[in-house]
């Protein structure tokens, strides 16, 4: 998948992959439709960082979720 270009499909792909990688319980709160392409680059940075890592501490998980929350449409 070519993630170099912002698109709704790419946002959906990244959110779905983040859900799987982070194994979060309440991911219904983070639907792809909640994210604007306006923040695509920031979402992609988080996605790339998460995909490179094997594990996260609880504080890292909290920070990631907070950052994703900041990118949600208001």
N, C-alpha and C positions, 0 to 999 in steps of 0.2 A: 504494500500500500504506500502510495506517495503522500507523505504527510507534509511535504514542503508547501503545499497550497491550502489555504484556509477553505474549508467547506463543512457543511453540516454533516456529511458522511464521515469526514475525518474526526470531527468532534465526537460523534457517536462512537466511532471505533476506539478513540483514546479513552473515553469514559468507561466503555465496556471493559477494556483491558485493565484500567486502573481498578475497577471493581473486582476483577478476578485476582489481580496481583496482591491487592491489599486485604482481600477477604473480609471486607467490612460488613457488619450486620445490617446497618440501616442505609443501604445504598439507594433505596427508593427515593430518598430525599435528593439524590444527585442524578437526575435524568439528563440525558444529552440536550434536551430542549431547554434546560435551565441555563445553558451556556451560550453566550454570544460569540460570533466569529470575531468581534472586536477585540476580544481577549485571547485570540487563538495562540499567539506566540507565547504568552505566559502559560497557558494550558499545556502547550507542547513542551515547554521547559520542564514543568512538573512531571509530565508523562515520561520524558526521556530520563530524568533523574530516578524516578521510581523503577523504571524497567531495568536500569543498570544494577540495582541493588538486590540482594537476596533476602535481607531481613531488615526490619525497622524496630526501633525501640518504641515504647508507648508514647514518649514525648515527641518523637519524630512523626509517628502516625497522627498525633493530634495536630502538629504543625502542618502536615500535608493537608489534612481535612480542613483546617482553618484557611489555608491558602486557596483551596478549591472553593470554599464558601465565599471567599472574597471575590472570586471570578464569576459567581452566579449573577444572572440578570436580576436587577433590582426592580 
